[in-house]
Amino acid sequence: MTSSTIFYIVLALFVLWMLYRMFAPVKGLVQLRDEPFRKKLEQSKHKHLIDVREVHEFKSGHIPGAVNIPLSQIGSRASEITKDSDVFIYCQSGMRSKQASKMLLKSGFPEVNNLMGGISSWTGKRIR
């Protein structure tokens, strides 16, 4: 085997590992589409609805009742979220909120509900 062949094998394994890490299921992460997310949110008595988009994105429209904690601040502001409440999290497309969800789960939150497709998929009552 040549060194270039070994390089390409290692590169392919790295890419496969990264894809697995990106799309693998995460224990405690509940991925919900719009309607189930909305229903579970409405039924929850003790909840935190968190928008992890940047401040300017939040100001342009968000799900009513949401608190803005940008992804870059989620680690330092996790203490604002009680661990015994239901946590609902979203972003624009679902990617940043999945990252934030992983961070919260690593911080000891037992379950985090992520809106698949983000606010772009939200067909709930309204966005203000």
C-alpha positions as CSV (number, residue, x, y, z in Angstrom):
1,M,0.0,0.0,0.0
2,T,1.3,3.4,-0.9
3,S,1.3,6.3,1.5
4,S,-1.4,8.1,-0.5
5,T,-3.7,5.1,-0.2
6,I,-3.3,5.0,3.5
7,F,-4.0,8.8,3.6
8,Y,-7.2,8.4,1.7
9,I,-8.3,5.5,3.9
10,V,-7.7,7.5,7.1
11,L,-9.4,10.5,5.5
12,A,-12.5,8.4,4.6
13,L,-12.6,6.9,8.1
14,F,-12.4,10.5,9.6
15,V,-15.3,11.7,7.3
16,L,-17.4,8.7,8.3
17,W,-16.7,9.3,12.0
18,M,-17.7,12.9,11.6
19,L,-20.9,12.0,9.8
20,Y,-21.8,9.5,12.5
21,R,-21.2,12.1,15.3
22,M,-23.3,14.6,13.5
23,F,-26.3,12.3,12.8
24,A,-26.1,9.7,15.5
25,P,-28.9,9.6,18.1
26,V,-28.1,11.2,21.4
27,K,-29.4,9.8,24.7
28,G,-31.9,12.1,26.2
29,L,-32.4,14.2,23.0
30,V,-36.0,14.0,21.8
31,Q,-36.2,15.2,18.2
32,L,-39.7,16.4,17.4
33,R,-41.3,17.7,14.3
34,D,-43.5,20.9,14.5
35,E,-46.9,19.4,15.5
36,P,-45.6,17.0,18.3
37,F,-43.2,19.7,19.5
38,R,-46.1,22.2,19.8
39,K,-48.4,19.8,21.5
40,K,-45.9,18.7,24.0
41,L,-45.0,22.3,24.7
42,E,-48.6,23.3,25.2
43,Q,-49.2,20.3,27.6
44,S,-46.1,21.0,29.7
45,K,-46.7,22.7,33.0
46,H,-43.1,23.5,33.9
47,K,-41.1,24.4,30.8
48,H,-38.3,26.4,29.4
49,L,-38.6,27.3,25.7
50,I,-35.2,28.4,24.5
51,D,-34.3,30.1,21.2
52,V,-30.6,29.6,20.5
53,R,-30.3,31.9,17.6
54,E,-28.4,35.2,17.8
55,V,-30.1,38.3,19.3
56,H,-30.9,39.9,15.9
57,E,-32.5,36.7,14.6
58,F,-34.6,36.4,17.8
59,K,-35.7,40.1,17.4
60,S,-36.9,39.4,13.9
61,G,-39.4,36.8,15.2
62,H,-39.7,34.0,17.7
63,I,-42.1,31.6,19.2
64,P,-44.1,33.3,21.9
65,G,-42.8,32.6,25.4
66,A,-39.3,31.8,24.2
67,V,-36.2,33.1,26.0
68,N,-33.2,34.0,23.8
69,I,-29.9,32.2,24.9
70,P,-27.6,32.2,21.8
71,L,-25.7,29.0,21.2
72,S,-22.4,30.8,22.1
73,Q,-23.8,31.5,25.6
74,I,-25.6,28.3,26.4
75,G,-22.8,26.8,28.4
76,S,-22.4,29.9,30.6
77,R,-26.1,30.5,31.0
78,A,-27.3,26.9,31.6
79,S,-27.8,27.7,35.2
80,E,-30.8,29.9,34.2
81,I,-32.6,26.7,33.2
82,T,-34.0,24.4,35.9
83,K,-33.2,20.8,35.5
84,D,-36.6,19.6,36.7
85,S,-38.5,21.5,34.0
86,D,-39.2,20.4,30.5
87,V,-36.7,21.9,28.1
88,F,-37.7,22.9,24.6
89,I,-35.1,24.3,22.3
90,Y,-35.0,25.6,18.7
91,C,-33.0,27.6,16.2
92,Q,-33.4,28.5,12.6
93,S,-33.0,25.0,11.0
94,G,-32.4,22.6,13.9
95,M,-28.6,22.3,13.7
96,R,-27.5,24.9,16.4
97,S,-30.3,23.7,18.7
98,K,-29.1,20.1,18.4
99,Q,-25.6,21.3,19.4
100,A,-27.0,23.3,22.3
101,S,-29.1,20.2,23.3
102,K,-26.0,18.1,23.5
103,M,-24.3,20.7,25.7
104,L,-27.3,20.8,28.1
105,L,-27.5,17.0,28.2
106,K,-23.7,16.9,29.1
107,S,-24.5,19.4,31.8
108,G,-26.9,17.0,33.5
109,F,-30.3,17.8,32.0
110,P,-32.2,14.5,31.7
111,E,-34.1,15.3,28.5
112,V,-34.1,18.1,25.9
113,N,-36.8,18.5,23.2
114,N,-35.4,19.8,19.9
115,L,-37.6,21.2,17.2
116,M,-36.5,19.4,14.0
117,G,-36.2,21.9,11.1
118,G,-36.1,24.8,13.6
119,I,-38.4,27.8,13.4
120,S,-38.3,27.5,9.6
121,S,-40.6,24.4,10.1
122,W,-42.8,26.1,12.7
123,T,-46.5,26.2,11.6
124,G,-47.7,26.8,15.2
125,K,-50.2,29.5,16.0
126,R,-47.9,32.4,15.4
127,I,-44.4,33.9,15.5
128,R,-44.0,37.3,17.0
